[in-house]
Amino acid sequence: MSIKVNDKFWERYFKLIRDEMIPYQWNVLHDQENITIDKERDDENIPSEKSHAIQNLKIAAGLAEGDHYGWLFQDSDVYKWLEAASNSYAIHPDEKLLSMMDEVISLIEAAQDEDGYISTYYQINNPKLKFRRLFESHELYCAGHLIEAAVAHYKATGSERLITVSNQFVQCIKNHFGDEEGKINGADGHQEIELALVKLYEVTKDESLLELSAYFLEVRGQDPDFYKKQLEENIENGLSQGPVPTINNEYHQSHKPVMEQEEAVGHAVRLVYMAAAMADVAYYLNNEKMYEACKKIWKNIVTKRMYITGGIGSTVHGEAFTYDYDLPNDTMYCETCASIGMMFFAKNMLKHETDASYSDILERCLYNTVISGVALDGKHFFYVNPLEVQPEACQKDPGKSHVKATRPSWFGCACCPPNIARTLTSLDQYIYSSNEDSVFAHLFMDNEGEINLDKGTVAIRQETTMPYSGNVRFYLELDNINKMRLGIRIPSWAEDFQIIKDGKEVEGKLDRGYLYLEISKRQTVIDVHFEMKAIQWASHPLVRGNQGKVALQRGPFVYCLEEEDNGENLHLNSITNQQVTEKPVEDSALGDIVLLETIGQKEKITKEWNERLYQKYATKEVEQTQLTFIPYYTWANRSSGQMQVWVNKKE
């Protein structure tokens, strides 16, 4: 499959990544950008003086002197930058960018040990503890991001330099891990290599990579005391001192074998990375039991533990899931990386079965929480994507230190900024999937390319008015194919739809949210019109914070109120039964967007409240007010102020 995205909405992001994000992140990783690095929450242990990520590699390579600085996983920032740069190069080849990538690759090659190992913290500061503190070390997590960068770079340039580095590291891992006598029979505390090994398999066709990925998945939770035992062994062998920290196995999803896990628990990013890998491995190894486990985890997330924006993670403590229907709007976590992980999970579930319950969530995450994670200048980022913000609370409430009213320039834990860049530059991989004789359209954006089926090739092109209006046109041209099927996702937000094939309206066959059309002509044009109206969503009654409230959505976008348009004290506003109107605007800060406007009510703070905190209940005085909603992803790009997704509803 070879697809090129040429969509106006997404081209803006591709250009932003190419012209702003990649050079900016290069400077940050080289400690050359004059910025304040933010602690993602109040925690004096977060290293936030500098990135030092490139310098760490130089020290490990013997090209500089000094100690490692930053988190144990600081290397992964470089690898994700390299993956984003490779994806961007594939979209828009550039010799300067190629030279920058070559410089980093040379540094990685120089830093790699003779046995294939590379993880700068342990190479520089603690060589005796290599693979000996897996609950926190992130060595295999970083290896995974190195491998994914290698695959992206190979696809973009044809160079096998990083593939060679990755293969050497994989061999090192094989030498150390497994259920054989004398090897480490366990997995990294942070899942990631499991995903990466499958991607390397897709390039090399080395089936041992699938087996290794399956091993790391299946060994997790087999011995819930594995991490504790490893630390105790370190003390016995004189490798470390001090008390053994308490290991929270649910945090690591190591509390039980993955096949037995039915709920989304622990660190949200780790969970969805694990589940995405499970779905991928289950697909290639035809492991039905593993796929059934994936479906249970998926169902628990999307029916009980996911925000309407596609965000996941209800608490800052462990950046984690909590319990069913616990979805607080102002203390949630909703890490950008977690929604990116949900995209990975959805994409891999679609390999098993074409079901709009997966692709709807993929779209929801992408158009809301994921792109909310980056400012429209490409140089400021959200780690946490809240659904309700009061700036004073962010500054003065220690329990909300992780909630930001504006996007910081960088983070001590900088996983999100390069993750956004690598994900958005790989959008071509999410639009379609196929099987022997069918093509499935999951996302709608301008694109063109070719898809190989069993008996030939189909050239496909989309022209759309998406994402702000619902017109899509498909051009199909068959080469050596007599007949095929096109499955078109019918989005959950589409109130109605119309399908016209070669000028005639058709009905097609609807199955699990996809409408199927038989294509037998060499050239076919299909027009789709989705009715795109503002929808008012309600929460499950057990989501306590959303009782009596609604959230607005139009097309793929969830909307929010922002203080910039509606004044302060947003919580006093209510939507009534007045009509919601759509207003296309060309905003200098937010771009070409569609606003939603309606006449609502705002509670008055009357003089009786002067000098009083409580008084006897009386009917509230309200005044009519105009409410203006903006797409959620655009908030905090104009000013620092209040924001709210869920709004009171008055009948």
C-alpha positions in Angstrom: 0.0 0.0 0.0 1.4 3.4 -1.0 -0.7 6.4 0.0 0.1 10.1 -0.2 -2.0 12.6 2.0 -2.5 15.9 0.3 -5.3 17.2 2.5 -5.5 21.0 3.3 -6.2 20.4 7.0 -3.4 17.9 7.4 -1.0 19.6 5.1 -0.9 22.4 7.6 0.3 20.0 10.2 2.8 18.4 7.9 4.3 21.8 7.1 4.2 22.8 10.8 6.1 19.6 11.7 8.6 20.0 8.8 9.3 23.8 9.3 8.8 24.2 13.0 8.6 21.1 15.1 11.5 19.1 13.8 14.0 22.0 13.8 12.7 23.2 17.2 13.0 19.7 18.7 16.4 19.3 17.2 17.5 22.4 19.0 15.9 21.3 22.3 17.6 17.9 22.1 20.9 19.6 21.5 20.3 22.0 24.4 20.4 25.0 22.0 16.9 26.4 22.5 16.5 29.2 25.0 13.3 27.9 26.8 12.0 27.0 30.2 11.5 23.3 30.5 8.4 22.5 32.5 7.8 19.9 35.1 4.7 18.0 34.0 3.6 18.2 37.6 4.8 19.4 41.0 7.6 16.9 41.7 11.1 18.0 42.7 12.6 14.8 41.3 11.7 15.6 37.7 14.8 16.6 35.8 14.0 19.8 33.9 17.2 21.8 33.6 17.8 20.7 30.0 17.2 17.8 27.6 20.8 16.6 27.3 19.6 13.7 25.2 22.1 14.2 22.4 24.9 14.9 24.9 24.1 11.6 26.6 24.7 9.8 23.3 28.0 11.6 22.8 29.2 10.7 26.3 28.2 7.0 25.7 30.1 7.1 22.4 33.2 8.5 24.1 32.9 11.8 22.2 32.4 13.8 25.3 32.8 13.5 29.1 30.3 13.8 31.9 27.4 12.1 33.6 24.0 11.1 32.2 21.3 13.7 32.7 17.5 13.2 32.5 15.2 10.3 32.8 16.4 6.8 32.3 14.5 6.8 29.0 15.9 10.1 27.7 17.3 8.3 24.6 13.7 7.7 23.4 13.2 11.4 22.7 16.0 11.2 20.1 14.6 8.0 18.6 11.1 9.4 18.3 12.5 12.6 16.7 14.4 10.5 14.2 11.2 8.5 13.4 9.3 11.8 12.9 12.1 13.2 10.7 12.1 10.0 8.6 8.3 10.1 8.1 8.5 13.8 7.2 11.4 13.1 4.8 9.2 10.5 3.1 6.5 13.1 2.6 8.8 15.9 1.6 12.4 14.9 0.8 14.9 17.4 2.0 18.7 17.1 1.9 19.3 19.2 5.0 16.9 16.9 7.0 18.7 13.9 5.5 22.0 15.3 6.8 20.6 15.9 10.2 19.3 12.3 10.4 22.7 10.9 9.2 24.4 12.9 12.0 22.2 11.3 14.7 22.5 7.8 13.2 26.3 8.1 13.2 26.1 9.1 16.9 23.9 6.1 17.7 26.2 3.8 15.8 29.2 5.1 17.8 27.3 4.8 21.1 26.3 1.2 20.6 28.4 -1.4 22.6 30.1 -4.3 20.8 27.4 -6.7 22.0 24.7 -4.6 20.5 23.5 -3.0 23.8 22.6 0.7 23.9 21.0 2.6 26.7 23.0 5.7 27.7 22.1 5.9 31.4 23.3 2.3 32.1 26.3 2.7 29.7 27.5 5.9 31.5 26.4 5.6 35.1 25.5 2.0 35.9 26.9 -0.6 33.6 26.6 -3.4 36.2 22.9 -2.9 36.3 22.1 -3.5 32.6 18.8 -5.3 32.4 18.8 -5.6 36.3 16.1 -3.0 37.2 13.5 -3.8 34.5 10.6 -2.4 36.6 11.9 1.1 35.8 14.9 0.9 33.5 13.1 1.4 30.1 16.0 -0.3 28.3 13.6 -2.4 26.1 11.2 0.6 25.8 14.1 2.6 24.3 15.1 -0.3 22.2 11.6 -0.4 20.8 11.6 3.3 19.8 15.1 2.8 18.2 13.6 -0.1 16.2 10.6 1.9 15.1 12.9 4.8 14.0 15.0 2.3 12.1 11.9 0.9 10.2 10.7 4.5 9.4 14.1 5.6 8.2 14.6 2.5 6.1 11.1 3.0 4.4 11.9 6.7 3.8 15.5 6.4 2.6 16.3 2.8 1.8 19.2 2.9 4.1 19.8 -0.1 6.3 22.1 1.6 8.8 19.6 1.7 11.6 18.2 -1.7 10.7 21.7 -3.1 11.3 21.9 -1.3 14.7 18.5 -2.6 15.6 19.3 -6.2 14.6 22.4 -6.1 16.7 20.4 -4.9 19.7 17.8 -7.5 19.1 20.4 -10.2 19.1 21.8 -8.8 22.4 18.2 -9.0 23.8 17.8 -12.6 22.6 21.1 -13.5 24.3 19.8 -12.1 27.7 16.1 -12.9 27.7 14.1 -16.1 27.6 12.9 -19.0 29.6 16.2 -20.9 29.2 18.5 -21.5 32.1 20.6 -18.5 33.0 18.5 -16.0 31.0 16.2 -13.3 32.4 12.6 -14.6 32.2 10.7 -11.3 32.3 9.8 -8.1 30.5 10.4 -4.4 30.6 8.3 -2.4 33.0 7.1 -0.2 30.1 5.7 -1.9 27.1 7.0 -0.8 23.6 9.4 -3.3 22.2 6.5 -5.6 21.7 5.1 -3.2 19.2 8.4 -2.5 17.5 9.4 -6.1 17.0 6.3 -6.6 14.8 7.2 -3.6 12.7 10.7 -4.9 12.2 9.2 -8.3 11.3 7.0 -6.6 8.6 10.2 -5.3 7.0 12.6 -8.3 7.5 10.1 -11.2 7.6 12.2 -12.7 10.4 9.6 -14.7 12.2 11.8 -15.0 15.3 10.9 -11.3 15.9 7.2 -12.2 16.2 8.1 -15.0 18.6 10.2 -12.6 20.7 7.3 -10.1 20.9 4.9 -12.9 21.9 7.4 -14.0 24.6 7.6 -10.5 26.1 3.8 -10.3 26.1 3.1 -13.8 27.5 5.8 -13.7 30.2 4.3 -10.5 31.7 2.4 -11.3 34.9 3.3 -15.0 34.9 5.3 -14.3 38.1 3.9 -11.2 39.7 6.9 -11.0 42.0 9.4 -10.9 39.1 10.4 -7.2 39.5 10.7 -7.5 43.3 12.8 -10.7 43.0 15.2 -9.0 40.5 15.8 -6.2 42.9 16.4 -8.6 45.8 18.9 -10.6 43.7 20.7 -7.3 43.0 21.2 -6.7 46.7 22.4 -10.3 47.2 24.9 -10.0 44.4 26.2 -6.6 45.7 24.9 -4.7 42.7 22.8 -2.2 44.7 21.9 -1.2 48.2 19.0 0.2 50.1 15.4 -1.0 50.6 13.5 -2.6 47.8 10.8 -0.2 46.6 7.2 -1.2 46.6 6.3 -2.6 43.1 2.7 -1.8 42.0 2.0 -4.7 39.6 -1.2 -3.2 38.3 0.7 -0.1 37.3 2.9 -2.3 35.1 0.0 -4.6 34.0 2.0 -7.4 35.6 -0.5 -8.4 38.2 -1.7 -11.4 36.1 -1.0 -12.9 32.7 -2.1 -10.7 29.8 -4.5 -13.4 28.5 -6.4 -13.1 31.8 -6.6 -9.3 31.9 -10.1 -7.9 31.3 -9.9 -4.4 32.6 -7.8 -1.4 31.7 -5.7 -0.8 34.8 -2.4 0.9 35.7 -0.4 3.4 33.6 -2.6 4.3 30.6 0.2 4.5 28.0 1.7 1.2 29.0 -1.7 -0.5 28.9 -2.6 0.6 25.4 0.9 0.0 24.0 0.6 -3.5 25.4 -2.9 -4.1 24.0 -1.9 -2.7 20.6 1.0 -5.2 20.5 -1.2 -8.0 21.6 -3.6 -7.2 18.7 -0.7 -7.2 16.3 0.9 -10.4 17.5 -2.5 -12.1 17.7 -3.1 -11.1 14.0 0.2 -12.5 12.7 0.3 -15.6 14.9 -3.5 -16.3 14.6 -3.7 -16.3 18.3 -7.5 -16.2 19.0 -7.1 -16.3 22.8 -4.9 -13.2 22.7 -7.3 -11.4 20.5 -10.2 -12.2 22.8 -8.2 -10.6 25.6 -7.7 -7.5 23.5 -11.5 -7.2 22.9 -12.2 -7.4 26.6 -9.7 -4.6 27.3 -11.0 -2.5 24.4 -14.6 -2.8 25.6 -13.7 -1.9 29.1 -11.9 1.3 27.9 -14.4 2.6 25.4 -17.6 1.8 27.4 -16.4 2.7 30.9 -13.0 4.4 31.1 -12.6 6.8 28.2 -13.3 10.6 27.9 -15.5 11.9 25.1 -12.3 13.5 23.6 -10.7 10.1 23.3 -8.6 10.8 26.4 -7.7 8.0 28.8 -6.2 8.0 32.3 -8.3 9.4 35.1 -5.6 10.3 37.7 -2.2 11.9 37.9 -1.1 9.3 40.4 0.5 6.7 38.2 -0.9 8.5 35.1 -3.4 5.7 35.3 -6.9 4.3 35.0 -8.9 4.1 38.2 -12.3 2.4 38.1 -15.4 2.3 35.9 -17.1 5.6 35.2 -14.5 7.6 37.1 -13.9 10.4 34.6 -13.3 13.7 36.5 -13.0 16.6 34.1 -10.6 18.8 36.0 -8.1 16.3 37.6 -7.9 13.7 34.9 -4.7 12.9 33.1 -5.6 12.2 29.4 -1.9 12.2 28.4 -1.4 12.9 24.7 0.7 9.7 24.3 -2.1 7.6 25.7 -4.5 8.8 23.0 -1.8 8.1 20.4 -1.6 4.6 21.9 -5.4 4.3 21.5 -4.8 5.0 17.8 -2.3 2.2 17.6 -4.7 -0.1 19.4 -7.6 0.7 17.1 -5.5 0.4 14.0 -4.4 -3.1 15.0 -7.8 -4.2 16.0 -9.0 -3.3 12.5 -6.6 -5.9 11.1 -8.8 -8.6 12.7 -12.3 -7.2 11.8 -13.5 -4.2 10.0 -15.8 -2.6 12.6 -16.6 1.1 13.0 -16.4 0.8 16.8 -12.6 0.7 16.3 -12.3 3.3 13.5 -14.7 5.8 15.2 -12.4 5.8 18.3 -9.3 6.1 16.1 -10.9 9.3 14.5 -12.1 10.6 17.9 -8.6 10.4 19.4 -6.9 11.9 16.3 -9.1 14.9 15.9 -9.3 15.8 19.5 -6.8 14.8 22.2 -3.9 14.0 19.8 -3.8 17.3 17.9 -4.8 19.2 21.1 -1.4 18.1 22.3 0.4 20.6 20.1 -0.1 24.4 19.8 -0.7 25.8 16.3 2.8 27.3 16.4 4.4 23.8 16.7 6.5 24.8 19.6 4.3 24.4 22.7 2.8 21.1 23.9 0.2 19.6 26.3 1.2 16.5 28.3 -2.2 16.5 29.9 -5.4 17.3 27.9 -8.0 18.4 30.4 -11.7 18.8 29.8 -12.1 21.7 32.3 -9.6 24.3 33.3 -9.6 27.1 35.8 -6.1 28.8 35.6 -6.0 29.8 39.2 -6.7 26.3 40.3 -3.8 25.1 38.1 -1.5 27.5 39.9 -2.7 27.2 43.5 -4.1 23.7 43.9 -1.4 21.1 44.4 -3.8 18.4 43.2 -4.0 20.1 39.8 -0.4 21.0 39.2 -0.4 18.6 36.2 -3.2 20.6 34.6 -1.9 23.5 32.5 -3.9 26.5 31.2 -1.4 27.0 28.4 1.0 24.7 26.6 4.6 24.7 27.9 7.6 24.8 25.6 8.9 21.4 26.7 8.8 18.9 29.5 11.2 17.2 31.8 9.5 14.0 30.6 9.3 14.9 26.9 7.6 11.8 25.5 4.6 13.7 24.0 6.2 16.3 21.7 8.1 13.9 19.4 5.3 11.3 19.7 2.9 13.7 18.2 5.3 14.5 15.3 5.9 10.8 14.5 2.2 10.0 14.6 0.9 12.8 12.5 3.5 12.2 9.8 2.4 8.6 9.5 -1.3 9.3 8.9 -1.1 7.6 5.5 -0.9 4.3 7.4 -4.3 4.8 9.1 -6.6 5.8 6.2 -7.2 2.4 4.6 -6.7 -1.3 5.2 -7.4 -4.2 2.8 -7.7 -7.9 2.5 -7.7 -10.3 -0.6 -10.5 -8.5 -2.5 -11.6 -5.5 -0.5 -10.5 -2.0 0.5 -11.8 -0.4 3.7 -11.9 3.4 4.1 -11.5 4.3 7.8 -10.6 8.0 7.7 -11.7 10.8 5.3 -9.1 13.2 4.0 -7.7 14.1 0.6 -5.2 11.4 -0.5 -4.2 9.3 -3.5 -2.2 6.1 -4.0 -2.3 2.4 -4.8 -3.4 -0.6 -2.9 -2.4 -4.1 -3.8 -5.1 -6.8 -3.7 -4.6 -10.5 -4.5 -5.3 -10.3 -8.2 -4.1 -6.8 -9.0 -3.9 -3.2 -7.9 -6.5 -0.5 -7.3 -5.5 3.2 -7.7 -7.6 5.2 -5.2 -8.1 8.9 -4.7 -10.1 10.8 -2.1 -11.3 14.4 -2.6 -13.1 15.7 0.5 -14.4 18.8 2.1 -13.6 17.2 5.5 -13.2 17.7 8.3 -15.6 20.6 8.5 -18.2 19.5 6.0 -19.2 16.0 5.0 -18.5 15.5 1.3 -16.2 12.7 0.1 -15.5 11.6 -3.4 -13.6 8.3 -4.2 -12.0 7.7 -7.6 -11.2 4.0 -8.2 -9.3 2.5 -11.1 -8.8 -1.2 -11.3 -5.7 -2.9 -12.8 -6.0 -6.6 -13.5 -9.0 -6.8 -11.1 -12.4 -7.8 -12.4 -14.3 -7.2 -9.2 -13.6 -5.8 -5.7 -15.4 -4.4 -2.7 -15.1 -0.9 -1.2 -16.1 -0.6 2.5 -16.8 3.0 3.6 -17.1 3.8 7.3 -20.3 5.5 8.3 -19.2 7.7 11.2 -21.2 7.6 14.5 -21.6 11.4 14.1 -23.3 11.2 10.7 -27.1 11.9 11.2 -27.7 10.6 7.7 -25.8 9.8 4.6 -26.1 9.5 0.8 -24.1 7.3 -1.6 -23.9 8.0 -5.3 -22.1 5.6 -7.5 -21.3 6.8 -11.1 -24.1 9.3 -10.9 -26.8 7.0 -9.4 -27.9 6.8 -5.8 -27.2 3.4 -4.3 -27.9 1.8 -0.9 -25.1 -0.8 -0.6 -24.9 -3.3 2.3 -24.3 -2.0 5.8 -22.3 -4.3 8.2 -20.8 -3.2 11.5 -20.7 0.5 10.6 -19.3 0.0 7.1 -21.3 0.4 3.8 -20.1 -2.0 1.2 -20.2 -1.4 -2.6 -19.3 -3.9 -5.3 -16.9 -2.4 -7.9 -16.6 -4.1 -11.2 -15.9 -1.3 -13.7 -12.4 -0.3 -14.5 -13.1 3.2 -13.4 -15.6 4.2 -10.8 -16.6 7.4 -9.0 -18.4 7.3 -5.7 -19.8 10.4 -4.0 -20.6 10.2 -0.3 -22.4 12.9 1.6 -22.5 12.7 5.4 -25.0 15.0 7.2 -22.8 16.9 9.7 -24.9 18.5 12.4 -24.1 19.6 15.9 -24.8 16.7 18.3 -25.4 17.1 22.1 -23.9 14.1 23.9 -24.8 12.9 27.4 -22.7 10.8 29.7 -23.6 7.5 31.4 -25.6 8.3 34.6 -22.7 6.8 36.7 -20.3 9.5 35.4 -20.9 11.7 38.4 -19.3 14.9 37.2 -21.4 15.1 34.0 -24.9 14.8 35.4 -27.2 17.4 33.9 -24.5 18.3 31.3 -23.9 17.9 27.6 -20.9 18.0 25.3 -21.2 19.3 21.7 -19.7 17.6 18.7 -19.9 18.3 15.0 -18.2 15.9 12.6 -15.1 14.4 14.2 -14.6 17.5 16.5 -15.6 17.7 20.1 -16.2 21.4 21.0 -15.6 23.5 24.2 -16.3 26.9 25.7 -13.3 29.1 26.2 -13.1 32.3 28.3 -11.8 34.2 25.4 -15.3 34.1 23.7 -17.6 33.6 26.7 -16.2 35.5 29.6 -15.2 34.1 33.0 -17.1 31.7 35.3 -17.9 29.3 32.5 -19.6 26.9 35.0 -22.5 29.4 35.4 -23.5 28.9 31.7 -26.2 26.6 30.6 -27.3 25.4 27.1 -31.1 25.6 26.5 -33.2 24.2 23.8 -32.3 27.0 21.4 -31.0 26.1 18.0 -27.2 25.6 17.7 -26.0 27.3 14.6 -22.8 26.8 12.6 -20.5 29.7 11.7 -17.5 29.2 9.4 -14.8 31.7 10.2 -11.3 32.4 9.1 -9.5 33.1 12.4 -6.0 34.6 12.3 -5.0 32.5 15.3 -7.1 29.3 14.9 -7.3 29.0 11.2 -10.3 28.1 9.1 -12.8 26.6 11.6 -16.5 26.2 12.2 -17.8 27.8 15.4 -21.0 26.6 17.1 -23.2 29.3 18.5 -26.4 29.2 20.6 -28.4 31.4 22.9 -28.1 30.0 26.5 -28.4 31.2 30.1 -25.9 32.4 32.6 -26.6 32.4 36.3 -26.3 35.9 37.9 -24.2 36.3 41.1 -26.7 38.7 42.9 -25.9 41.1 45.6 -27.4 38.8 48.2 -24.2 36.8 47.9 -22.1 39.7 49.1 -20.2 38.6 52.3 -22.0 35.2 52.3 -20.7 31.7 51.4 -24.1 30.0 52.0 -27.7 31.1 52.1 -31.2 29.5 51.9 -32.0 28.1 48.5 -33.9 30.4 46.2 -34.7 30.3 42.5 -31.6 31.4 40.6 -31.6 34.6 38.6 -30.4 34.1 35.0 -29.7 36.2 32.0 -29.7 35.3 28.4 -26.3 35.0 26.9 -24.7 33.9 23.6 -22.5 30.9 23.9 -19.7 30.3 21.4 -18.0 26.9 21.1 -14.7 26.3 19.4 -13.2 22.9 18.4 -11.5 21.4 21.4 -8.1 21.0 19.7 -7.9 24.8 19.2 -8.2 25.8 22.8 -5.4 27.7 24.6 -4.0 29.1 21.4 -5.1 32.7 22.0 -5.0 33.4 25.7 -4.8 31.8 29.1 -8.3 31.3 30.5 -11.0 29.0 31.6 -12.1 26.1 29.3 -15.0 23.7 29.6 -16.2 20.7 27.5 -19.2 19.6 29.5 -21.8 22.3 29.9 -25.0 22.5 32.0 -28.2 21.7 30.1 -31.5 23.4 30.9 -34.7 22.0 29.3 
